Amino acid sequence: MSKEPVAVVGIGQTKHVAARRDVSIAGLVREAAGRALGDAELTWADIDAVVIGKAPDFFEGVMMPELYLADALGAVGKPMLRVHTAGSVGGSTALVAANLVAARVHGTVLTVAFEKQSESNAMWGLSLPIPFQQPLLAGAGGFFAPHVRAYMRRTGAPDTVGSLVAYKDRRNALKNPYAHLHEHDITLEKVQASPMLWDPIRYSETCPSSDGACAMVLTDRSGAARAPRPPAWMLGGAMRSEPTLFAGKDAVSPQAGKDCAADVYRQAGIADPRRDIDAVEMYVPFSWYEPMWLENLGFAAEGEGWKLTESGVTELDGDLPVNMSGGVLSTNPIGASGMIRFAEAALQVRGQAGEHQVEGARRVLGHAYGGGSQFFSMWLVGSEPPD
């Protein structure tokens, strides 16, 4: 039996900020979910199941929050699933929800992802004590900086590439009303003059800590036919994982990322991603990961990703726009960050991205990764349903 086509008919986000003191976690997720339902012109009663995701519970110190969020999300008496794959969880949560529709288990599914980082401290939550990791490794940046340096050695990329990415994404964020960082006075010189945190990663080349939530309503073909606006159609989706550390692991370009992208392209009939995909919402928490992931996802040959960045290809008006919304560099409620990438990809093909809309976007990739570059989730959405 063939899969049921999956359509994105509703998208909702909160305004992402450093601290949402005005709402609880339940209020935060309900705000995003309510906006997604409003976009789809549906009610809570129209939802058959809820799939929720977030990053590790110790980020807020609330264990298994999904248990008390059922009421806030209209899930009382309905199936509710929790997904967790570290930082990629927003993407994998959306894929679990999409697969429930594709398998015809449920007709219409609400999927939600969130983080309320202000209620804890994720950087120190990610800093494990000796003997579990080496000393002086504070936060995710300390883990990923050596991989960035390895990329620079491997490719000969100049040390200016990271600041070019950050400058681009922060300017894009100014066009996105939901983005956390709106740095109206941003300049390339300011990025390059910001303090060095983890060599070669500077302060302005890192993501913020955000409170926020994102939600989507996914439905089948009959639900899409009743939608008030043209939906985004899922053309392919996949998850892959590999261990954080193993003999022969390529930390610069993980095999799981390559395999995940290849599976998505196969499902969607993409022969040449550089030619066939119009834009990418890519999970880039540290600016150097843009050129690294351009190679990992097949948009550039090995060693050539930084050249796309340097030549302006990934600018909003470039040949392959990347992170039109401002990306994770401008908004990072960790558990929701991957779903925001997926949702922003859907907004693009629906023509609803506002000032950061890419004209004529027909196929857009949403990408998320998590953990020690060990979890990957991606989907490709299009303006037309799959064949």
C-alpha positions as a Markdown table, in Angstrom:
| # | Residue | x | y | z |
|---|---|---|---|---|
| 1 | Met | 0.0 | 0.0 | 0.0 |
| 2 | Ser | 1.3 | 3.5 | -0.9 |
| 3 | Lys | 1.9 | 6.1 | 1.7 |
| 4 | Glu | -0.7 | 8.8 | 2.4 |
| 5 | Pro | 0.5 | 12.2 | 1.2 |
| 6 | Val | 1.3 | 14.5 | 4.1 |
| 7 | Ala | 0.4 | 18.2 | 4.0 |
| 8 | Val | 1.4 | 21.0 | 6.3 |
| 9 | Val | -1.8 | 23.1 | 6.7 |
| 10 | Gly | -1.0 | 25.1 | 9.9 |
| 11 | Ile | 2.1 | 26.7 | 11.3 |
| 12 | Gly | 2.5 | 28.7 | 14.5 |
| 13 | Gln | 5.4 | 30.2 | 16.4 |
| 14 | Thr | 5.9 | 32.2 | 19.5 |
| 15 | Lys | 8.0 | 35.4 | 19.4 |
| 16 | His | 11.3 | 33.9 | 20.6 |
| 17 | Val | 13.0 | 35.9 | 23.4 |
| 18 | Ala | 15.6 | 35.4 | 26.1 |
| 19 | Ala | 12.9 | 34.9 | 28.8 |
| 20 | Arg | 9.1 | 34.5 | 28.6 |
| 21 | Arg | 8.3 | 35.4 | 32.2 |
| 22 | Asp | 4.7 | 35.9 | 31.4 |
| 23 | Val | 3.8 | 32.3 | 30.6 |
| 24 | Ser | 4.5 | 28.8 | 32.0 |
| 25 | Ile | 5.7 | 26.0 | 29.7 |
| 26 | Ala | 2.1 | 25.1 | 29.2 |
| 27 | Gly | 1.2 | 28.7 | 28.2 |
| 28 | Leu | 4.2 | 28.8 | 25.8 |
| 29 | Val | 3.3 | 25.6 | 23.9 |
| 30 | Arg | -0.4 | 26.5 | 23.8 |
| 31 | Glu | 0.4 | 29.8 | 22.2 |
| 32 | Ala | 2.3 | 28.2 | 19.3 |
| 33 | Ala | -0.3 | 25.5 | 19.0 |
| 34 | Gly | -3.2 | 27.9 | 19.0 |
| 35 | Arg | -1.5 | 29.9 | 16.2 |
| 36 | Ala | -1.0 | 26.8 | 14.1 |
| 37 | Leu | -4.7 | 25.8 | 14.5 |
| 38 | Gly | -5.7 | 29.3 | 13.6 |
| 39 | Asp | -3.6 | 29.2 | 10.5 |
| 40 | Ala | -5.3 | 25.9 | 9.5 |
| 41 | Glu | -8.7 | 27.2 | 10.6 |
| 42 | Leu | -9.2 | 24.2 | 12.8 |
| 43 | Thr | -10.2 | 23.7 | 16.4 |
| 44 | Trp | -8.7 | 21.4 | 19.1 |
| 45 | Ala | -11.5 | 19.0 | 18.4 |
| 46 | Asp | -10.2 | 18.5 | 14.9 |
| 47 | Ile | -6.9 | 17.0 | 16.1 |
| 48 | Asp | -6.6 | 13.2 | 16.3 |
| 49 | Ala | -3.2 | 13.0 | 18.1 |
| 50 | Val | -0.4 | 15.2 | 19.5 |
| 51 | Val | 3.3 | 14.6 | 19.1 |
| 52 | Ile | 5.5 | 16.8 | 21.3 |
| 53 | Gly | 9.3 | 17.2 | 21.5 |
| 54 | Lys | 11.9 | 19.0 | 23.5 |
| 55 | Ala | 15.6 | 18.7 | 24.4 |
| 56 | Pro | 16.8 | 17.1 | 27.6 |
| 57 | Asp | 14.5 | 17.6 | 30.6 |
| 58 | Phe | 17.4 | 18.9 | 32.8 |
| 59 | Phe | 17.4 | 22.1 | 30.6 |
| 60 | Glu | 14.4 | 23.3 | 32.6 |
| 61 | Gly | 14.5 | 20.8 | 35.4 |
| 62 | Val | 11.0 | 19.6 | 34.7 |
| 63 | Met | 10.9 | 15.9 | 34.3 |
| 64 | Met | 8.5 | 14.5 | 31.7 |
| 65 | Pro | 6.6 | 17.7 | 31.1 |
| 66 | Glu | 4.5 | 16.1 | 28.4 |
| 67 | Leu | 2.5 | 14.5 | 31.2 |
| 68 | Tyr | 1.1 | 17.8 | 32.4 |
| 69 | Leu | 1.0 | 19.4 | 28.9 |
| 70 | Ala | -1.7 | 17.1 | 27.6 |
| 71 | Asp | -4.4 | 19.3 | 28.9 |
| 72 | Ala | -2.9 | 22.5 | 27.5 |
| 73 | Leu | -2.6 | 20.9 | 24.0 |
| 74 | Gly | -6.1 | 19.5 | 23.8 |
| 75 | Ala | -4.8 | 15.9 | 24.1 |
| 76 | Val | -6.9 | 14.6 | 27.0 |
| 77 | Gly | -8.3 | 11.3 | 25.8 |
| 78 | Lys | -6.2 | 11.4 | 22.7 |
| 79 | Pro | -2.9 | 9.7 | 21.8 |
| 80 | Met | 0.1 | 11.8 | 22.8 |
| 81 | Leu | 3.8 | 10.9 | 22.0 |
| 82 | Arg | 7.0 | 12.5 | 23.3 |
| 83 | Val | 10.1 | 12.4 | 21.0 |
| 84 | His | 13.7 | 13.1 | 22.0 |
| 85 | Thr | 16.8 | 13.2 | 19.9 |
| 86 | Ala | 18.8 | 16.0 | 21.5 |
| 87 | Gly | 19.1 | 19.2 | 19.4 |
| 88 | Ser | 17.5 | 17.6 | 16.3 |
| 89 | Val | 14.4 | 16.8 | 18.3 |
| 90 | Gly | 12.2 | 19.4 | 16.7 |
| 91 | Gly | 12.8 | 17.9 | 13.3 |
| 92 | Ser | 12.4 | 14.3 | 14.4 |
| 93 | Thr | 9.2 | 15.2 | 16.3 |
| 94 | Ala | 7.7 | 16.6 | 13.0 |
| 95 | Leu | 8.8 | 13.4 | 11.2 |
| 96 | Val | 7.1 | 11.1 | 13.8 |
| 97 | Ala | 3.9 | 13.2 | 13.4 |
| 98 | Ala | 4.2 | 13.0 | 9.6 |
| 99 | Asn | 4.7 | 9.3 | 9.6 |
| 100 | Leu | 1.5 | 8.8 | 11.7 |
| 101 | Val | -0.4 | 10.6 | 8.9 |
| 102 | Ala | 1.5 | 8.8 | 6.1 |
| 103 | Ala | 0.7 | 5.4 | 7.6 |
| 104 | Arg | -3.0 | 6.4 | 7.9 |
| 105 | Val | -2.9 | 5.9 | 11.7 |
| 106 | His | -4.3 | 9.4 | 12.2 |
| 107 | Gly | -5.8 | 11.9 | 9.8 |
| 108 | Thr | -4.8 | 15.2 | 11.4 |
| 109 | Val | -1.9 | 15.5 | 13.9 |
| 110 | Leu | -0.7 | 18.5 | 15.9 |
| 111 | Thr | 3.1 | 18.5 | 16.5 |
| 112 | Val | 4.7 | 20.9 | 18.9 |
| 113 | Ala | 8.3 | 21.5 | 20.1 |
| 114 | Phe | 9.6 | 23.9 | 22.7 |
| 115 | Glu | 12.3 | 25.1 | 25.1 |
| 116 | Lys | 12.2 | 27.5 | 28.0 |
| 117 | Gln | 15.9 | 28.0 | 28.5 |
| 118 | Ser | 15.5 | 30.9 | 30.9 |
| 119 | Glu | 14.4 | 28.4 | 33.6 |
| 120 | Ser | 17.8 | 26.7 | 33.6 |
| 121 | Asn | 21.2 | 27.0 | 32.1 |
| 122 | Ala | 21.8 | 24.8 | 29.0 |
| 123 | Met | 25.4 | 25.7 | 28.6 |
| 124 | Trp | 26.4 | 24.4 | 32.1 |
| 125 | Gly | 23.8 | 21.6 | 31.7 |
| 126 | Leu | 26.0 | 20.4 | 28.7 |
| 127 | Ser | 29.2 | 20.7 | 30.7 |
| 128 | Leu | 29.6 | 17.3 | 32.2 |
| 129 | Pro | 32.1 | 16.7 | 35.1 |
| 130 | Ile | 35.4 | 14.8 | 34.8 |
| 131 | Pro | 35.9 | 11.9 | 34.1 |
| 132 | Phe | 33.1 | 12.0 | 31.5 |
| 133 | Gln | 34.8 | 14.7 | 29.4 |
| 134 | Gln | 38.0 | 16.7 | 29.3 |
| 135 | Pro | 38.3 | 19.8 | 31.6 |
| 136 | Leu | 37.6 | 23.3 | 30.4 |
| 137 | Leu | 34.9 | 22.2 | 27.9 |
| 138 | Ala | 32.1 | 24.6 | 28.6 |
| 139 | Gly | 29.0 | 24.1 | 26.6 |
| 140 | Ala | 28.4 | 22.8 | 23.1 |
| 141 | Gly | 30.8 | 25.3 | 21.5 |
| 142 | Gly | 33.7 | 23.8 | 23.3 |
| 143 | Phe | 32.7 | 20.4 | 21.9 |
| 144 | Phe | 32.3 | 21.6 | 18.3 |
| 145 | Ala | 35.2 | 24.1 | 18.0 |
| 146 | Pro | 37.8 | 21.4 | 17.3 |
| 147 | His | 35.6 | 20.1 | 14.5 |
| 148 | Val | 35.5 | 23.6 | 13.0 |
| 149 | Arg | 39.3 | 23.8 | 13.2 |
| 150 | Ala | 39.6 | 20.4 | 11.5 |
| 151 | Tyr | 37.3 | 21.7 | 8.7 |
| 152 | Met | 39.5 | 24.8 | 8.3 |
| 153 | Arg | 42.7 | 22.7 | 8.1 |
| 154 | Arg | 41.1 | 20.2 | 5.7 |
| 155 | Thr | 39.7 | 22.8 | 3.2 |
| 156 | Gly | 42.0 | 25.8 | 3.6 |
| 157 | Ala | 39.0 | 28.0 | 4.4 |
| 158 | Pro | 40.0 | 31.5 | 5.5 |
| 159 | Asp | 39.1 | 32.5 | 9.0 |
| 160 | Thr | 36.7 | 35.1 | 7.8 |
| 161 | Val | 34.0 | 32.7 | 6.6 |
| 162 | Gly | 32.3 | 32.3 | 10.0 |
| 163 | Ser | 31.8 | 36.0 | 10.4 |
| 164 | Leu | 30.3 | 36.2 | 6.9 |
| 165 | Val | 27.7 | 33.6 | 7.9 |
| 166 | Ala | 26.8 | 35.3 | 11.2 |
| 167 | Tyr | 26.5 | 38.7 | 9.5 |
| 168 | Lys | 24.2 | 37.2 | 6.8 |
| 169 | Asp | 21.9 | 35.4 | 9.3 |
| 170 | Arg | 21.6 | 38.3 | 11.7 |
| 171 | Arg | 20.6 | 40.6 | 8.8 |
| 172 | Asn | 18.0 | 38.0 | 7.7 |
| 173 | Ala | 16.6 | 37.9 | 11.2 |
| 174 | Leu | 15.7 | 41.5 | 10.9 |
| 175 | Lys | 13.1 | 40.5 | 8.3 |
| 176 | Asn | 11.6 | 37.9 | 10.6 |
| 177 | Pro | 9.3 | 39.2 | 13.3 |
| 178 | Tyr | 9.5 | 36.0 | 15.3 |
| 179 | Ala | 13.4 | 35.9 | 15.5 |
| 180 | His | 15.0 | 36.4 | 18.9 |
| 181 | Leu | 18.0 | 38.6 | 17.9 |
| 182 | His | 17.2 | 41.8 | 16.1 |
| 183 | Glu | 20.5 | 43.5 | 15.9 |
| 184 | His | 19.7 | 46.6 | 13.9 |
| 185 | Asp | 23.2 | 48.0 | 14.2 |
| 186 | Ile | 24.9 | 44.8 | 13.1 |
| 187 | Thr | 28.0 | 45.1 | 10.8 |
| 188 | Leu | 30.6 | 42.6 | 9.6 |
| 189 | Glu | 33.2 | 44.5 | 11.6 |
| 190 | Lys | 31.2 | 44.1 | 14.8 |
| 191 | Val | 31.0 | 40.4 | 14.3 |
| 192 | Gln | 34.7 | 40.1 | 13.7 |
| 193 | Ala | 35.5 | 42.3 | 16.7 |
| 194 | Ser | 33.4 | 40.2 | 19.1 |
| 195 | Pro | 35.2 | 38.2 | 21.8 |
| 196 | Met | 36.7 | 34.8 | 21.0 |
| 197 | Leu | 34.8 | 32.2 | 23.0 |
| 198 | Trp | 36.1 | 28.9 | 21.6 |
| 199 | Asp | 38.7 | 29.4 | 19.0 |
| 200 | Pro | 37.8 | 30.0 | 16.1 |
| 201 | Ile | 34.2 | 30.7 | 17.3 |
| 202 | Arg | 33.5 | 34.2 | 18.3 |
| 203 | Tyr | 30.6 | 35.4 | 20.5 |
| 204 | Ser | 28.7 | 36.8 | 17.5 |
| 205 | Glu | 29.1 | 33.6 | 15.6 |
| 206 | Thr | 27.1 | 31.6 | 18.2 |
| 207 | Cys | 23.4 | 31.0 | 18.9 |
| 208 | Pro | 21.5 | 32.7 | 21.7 |
| 209 | Ser | 19.6 | 31.0 | 24.5 |
| 210 | Ser | 15.9 | 31.4 | 23.7 |
| 211 | Asp | 12.5 | 30.7 | 25.1 |
| 212 | Gly | 10.0 | 29.7 | 22.4 |
| 213 | Ala | 7.8 | 27.1 | 20.8 |
| 214 | Cys | 6.8 | 26.0 | 17.3 |
| 215 | Ala | 3.8 | 24.0 | 16.2 |
| 216 | Met | 2.5 | 22.5 | 12.9 |
| 217 | Val | -0.8 | 20.9 | 11.9 |
| 218 | Leu | -0.2 | 17.9 | 9.5 |
| 219 | Thr | -3.0 | 16.3 | 7.6 |
| 220 | Asp | -3.8 | 13.8 | 4.9 |
| 221 | Arg | -5.0 | 14.5 | 1.3 |
| 222 | Ser | -8.7 | 15.0 | 2.3 |
| 223 | Gly | -7.7 | 17.4 | 5.1 |
| 224 | Ala | -5.5 | 19.3 | 2.7 |
| 225 | Ala | -8.5 | 19.7 | 0.3 |
| 226 | Arg | -10.4 | 21.5 | 3.1 |
| 227 | Ala | -7.5 | 23.8 | 4.0 |
| 228 | Pro | -8.1 | 27.5 | 3.6 |
| 229 | Arg | -4.7 | 28.1 | 2.0 |
| 230 | Pro | -2.4 | 26.0 | -0.2 |
| 231 | Pro | -0.4 | 23.6 | 1.9 |
| 232 | Ala | 3.2 | 22.5 | 1.9 |
| 233 | Trp | 3.6 | 18.9 | 0.8 |
| 234 | Met | 6.1 | 16.6 | 2.3 |
| 235 | Leu | 8.2 | 15.1 | -0.6 |
| 236 | Gly | 10.6 | 13.2 | 1.6 |
| 237 | Gly | 11.7 | 12.8 | 5.2 |
| 238 | Ala | 14.3 | 10.8 | 7.1 |
| 239 | Met | 16.2 | 10.4 | 10.3 |
| 240 | Arg | 19.6 | 8.9 | 10.8 |
| 241 | Ser | 22.0 | 8.5 | 13.8 |
| 242 | Glu | 25.5 | 7.3 | 14.6 |
| 243 | Pro | 27.5 | 7.1 | 17.9 |
| 244 | Thr | 29.0 | 10.3 | 19.2 |
| 245 | Leu | 32.5 | 8.7 | 19.2 |
| 246 | Phe | 33.8 | 5.7 | 17.3 |
| 247 | Ala | 36.9 | 4.7 | 15.5 |
| 248 | Gly | 36.8 | 6.3 | 12.1 |
| 249 | Lys | 34.0 | 8.8 | 12.8 |
| 250 | Asp | 34.3 | 11.9 | 10.5 |
| 251 | Ala | 33.3 | 14.7 | 12.9 |
| 252 | Val | 33.5 | 17.3 | 10.1 |
| 253 | Ser | 31.1 | 15.5 | 7.8 |
| 254 | Pro | 29.3 | 12.7 | 9.6 |
| 255 | Gln | 28.1 | 9.7 | 7.6 |
| 256 | Ala | 24.7 | 9.8 | 9.2 |
| 257 | Gly | 24.1 | 13.3 | 7.8 |
| 258 | Lys | 25.1 | 12.2 | 4.3 |
| 259 | Asp | 22.9 | 9.1 | 4.5 |
| 260 | Cys | 19.9 | 11.0 | 5.8 |
| 261 | Ala | 20.1 | 13.6 | 3.0 |
| 262 | Ala | 20.5 | 10.9 | 0.4 |
| 263 | Asp | 17.4 | 9.1 | 1.6 |
| 264 | Val | 15.4 | 12.3 | 1.5 |
| 265 | Tyr | 16.6 | 13.1 | -2.0 |
| 266 | Arg | 15.8 | 9.5 | -3.1 |
| 267 | Gln | 12.2 | 9.8 | -1.8 |
| 268 | Ala | 11.7 | 13.1 | -3.5 |
| 269 | Gly | 13.4 | 12.2 | -6.8 |
| 270 | Ile | 16.1 | 14.8 | -6.4 |
| 271 | Ala | 19.1 | 14.0 | -8.7 |
| 272 | Asp | 21.0 | 17.2 | -8.1 |
| 273 | Pro | 20.2 | 19.0 | -4.9 |
| 274 | Arg | 22.1 | 22.2 | -5.9 |
| 275 | Arg | 19.9 | 22.5 | -9.0 |
| 276 | Asp | 16.7 | 21.0 | -7.8 |
| 277 | Ile | 16.3 | 22.6 | -4.3 |
| 278 | Asp | 15.5 | 26.3 | -4.1 |
| 279 | Ala | 16.5 | 27.1 | -0.5 |
| 280 | Val | 17.6 | 25.5 | 2.8 |
| 281 | Glu | 16.7 | 26.1 | 6.4 |
| 282 | Met | 19.8 | 24.5 | 8.0 |
| 283 | Tyr | 20.6 | 23.9 | 11.6 |
| 284 | Val | 23.6 | 26.1 | 12.2 |
| 285 | Pro | 24.2 | 26.9 | 15.9 |
| 286 | Phe | 27.8 | 28.0 | 15.2 |
| 287 | Ser | 28.3 | 29.9 | 12.0 |
| 288 | Trp | 31.0 | 27.6 | 10.6 |
| 289 | Tyr | 28.5 | 24.8 | 10.3 |
| 290 | Glu | 26.9 | 26.5 | 7.2 |
| 291 | Pro | 29.8 | 25.6 | 4.9 |
| 292 | Met | 30.3 | 22.3 | 6.7 |
| 293 | Trp | 26.7 | 21.2 | 6.2 |
| 294 | Leu | 26.6 | 22.5 | 2.6 |
| 295 | Glu | 29.2 | 19.8 | 1.8 |
| 296 | Asn | 27.6 | 17.1 | 4.1 |
| 297 | Leu | 24.2 | 17.6 | 2.4 |
| 298 | Gly | 25.5 | 17.5 | -1.1 |
| 299 | Phe | 25.2 | 21.1 | -2.1 |
| 300 | Ala | 28.9 | 21.5 | -2.6 |
| 301 | Ala | 31.8 | 19.2 | -3.3 |
| 302 | Glu | 34.1 | 18.3 | -0.4 |
| 303 | Gly | 36.2 | 21.4 | 0.5 |
| 304 | Glu | 34.1 | 23.8 | -1.5 |
| 305 | Gly | 31.3 | 24.7 | 0.9 |
| 306 | Trp | 33.0 | 27.8 | 2.3 |
| 307 | Lys | 33.4 | 29.1 | -1.3 |
| 308 | Leu | 29.6 | 29.2 | -1.7 |
| 309 | Thr | 29.3 | 31.3 | 1.5 |
| 310 | Glu | 32.2 | 33.6 | 0.5 |
| 311 | Ser | 30.8 | 34.2 | -3.0 |
| 312 | Gly | 27.3 | 35.2 | -1.7 |
| 313 | Val | 25.5 | 32.1 | -3.0 |
| 314 | Thr | 23.8 | 31.6 | 0.4 |
| 315 | Glu | 22.6 | 35.2 | 0.8 |
| 316 | Leu | 18.8 | 35.8 | 0.8 |
| 317 | Asp | 19.0 | 37.0 | -2.8 |
| 318 | Gly | 21.6 | 34.4 | -3.8 |
| 319 | Asp | 21.4 | 31.3 | -5.9 |
| 320 | Leu | 20.9 | 29.0 | -2.9 |
| 321 | Pro | 19.5 | 31.0 | 0.1 |
| 322 | Val | 20.4 | 29.5 | 3.4 |
| 323 | Asn | 18.6 | 30.3 | 6.7 |
| 324 | Met | 16.3 | 33.0 | 5.3 |
| 325 | Ser | 14.7 | 33.3 | 8.7 |
| 326 | Gly | 17.9 | 34.1 | 10.5 |
| 327 | Gly | 18.4 | 30.5 | 11.5 |
| 328 | Val | 19.6 | 29.0 | 14.8 |
| 329 | Leu | 22.2 | 31.8 | 15.0 |
| 330 | Ser | 19.4 | 34.2 | 15.7 |
| 331 | Thr | 16.8 | 32.0 | 17.5 |
| 332 | Asn | 17.5 | 29.0 | 19.6 |
| 333 | Pro | 14.9 | 27.4 | 21.8 |
| 334 | Ile | 16.8 | 24.2 | 21.6 |
| 335 | Gly | 14.0 | 21.7 | 21.6 |
| 336 | Ala | 12.1 | 23.8 | 19.0 |
| 337 | Ser | 15.0 | 24.9 | 16.8 |
| 338 | Gly | 14.8 | 21.9 | 14.4 |
| 339 | Met | 11.0 | 22.2 | 14.1 |
| 340 | Ile | 11.5 | 25.9 | 13.3 |
| 341 | Arg | 13.7 | 24.9 | 10.4 |
| 342 | Phe | 11.0 | 22.5 | 9.1 |
| 343 | Ala | 8.3 | 25.0 | 9.6 |
| 344 | Glu | 10.2 | 27.8 | 7.9 |
| 345 | Ala | 10.8 | 25.5 | 4.9 |
| 346 | Ala | 7.0 | 25.0 | 4.8 |
| 347 | Leu | 6.3 | 28.7 | 5.0 |
| 348 | Gln | 8.6 | 29.3 | 2.0 |
| 349 | Val | 6.8 | 26.9 | -0.3 |
| 350 | Arg | 3.4 | 28.2 | 0.9 |
| 351 | Gly | 4.6 | 31.7 | 0.0 |
| 352 | Gln | 4.0 | 32.9 | 3.6 |
| 353 | Ala | 7.5 | 33.8 | 4.8 |
| 354 | Gly | 6.9 | 37.6 | 4.6 |
| 355 | Glu | 9.9 | 39.8 | 4.2 |
| 356 | His | 12.3 | 36.8 | 4.1 |
| 357 | Gln | 10.4 | 35.0 | 1.4 |
| 358 | Val | 12.4 | 33.5 | -1.5 |
| 359 | Glu | 10.6 | 34.4 | -4.7 |
| 360 | Gly | 9.4 | 31.3 | -6.5 |
| 361 | Ala | 10.5 | 28.8 | -3.9 |
| 362 | Arg | 9.0 | 25.4 | -4.8 |
| 363 | Arg | 11.2 | 22.9 | -3.0 |
| 364 | Val | 12.9 | 23.8 | 0.3 |
| 365 | Leu | 14.9 | 21.6 | 2.6 |
| 366 | Gly | 14.5 | 21.7 | 6.4 |
| 367 | His | 17.5 | 20.2 | 8.4 |
| 368 | Ala | 18.3 | 19.5 | 12.0 |
| 369 | Tyr | 21.1 | 17.8 | 13.9 |
| 370 | Gly | 21.7 | 17.1 | 17.5 |
| 371 | Gly | 24.0 | 15.6 | 20.2 |
| 372 | Gly | 27.6 | 15.3 | 19.2 |
| 373 | Ser | 26.7 | 15.4 | 15.5 |
| 374 | Gln | 25.0 | 12.1 | 16.0 |
| 375 | Phe | 21.3 | 12.7 | 15.3 |
| 376 | Phe | 20.0 | 14.0 | 12.0 |
| 377 | Ser | 16.5 | 14.7 | 10.7 |
| 378 | Met | 15.5 | 16.3 | 7.5 |
| 379 | Trp | 12.5 | 16.9 | 5.3 |
| 380 | Leu | 11.9 | 18.3 | 1.9 |
| 381 | Val | 8.7 | 20.1 | 1.3 |
| 382 | Gly | 7.2 | 21.3 | -2.0 |
| 383 | Ser | 4.4 | 23.5 | -3.3 |
| 384 | Glu | 2.9 | 20.6 | -5.3 |
| 385 | Pro | 1.9 | 17.1 | -3.9 |
| 386 | Pro | 4.2 | 14.1 | -4.5 |
| 387 | Asp | 3.5 | 12.1 | -7.7 |
